[in-house]
């Protein structure tokens, strides 16, 4: 029974994250993407990269953004998502 719940949870997370990827519809919005959308697009960038091979509308990075704040959020999420911030953590095994 736990495997069914785990499968449903993974499926829910996949559907939730893919529904908020940077697409052409989002890119044409009136208000440019800001810091928080930069963080979200950074977190979903690996998934967007993979899905971008199959769907032409999916983008990794939103060109309609606020500039420096969007970039800061995007790169903070990219660095932290791949363990870059763990470089400053101390190793407790030593």
Secondary structure, 3 states (H helix, E strand, C coil): CHHHHHHHHHHHHHHHHHCCCEEHHHHCCCCCECHHHHHHHHHCHHHHHHHHCCCCCEECCCCCECCHHHHHHHHHHHHHHCCHHHHHCCCCCC
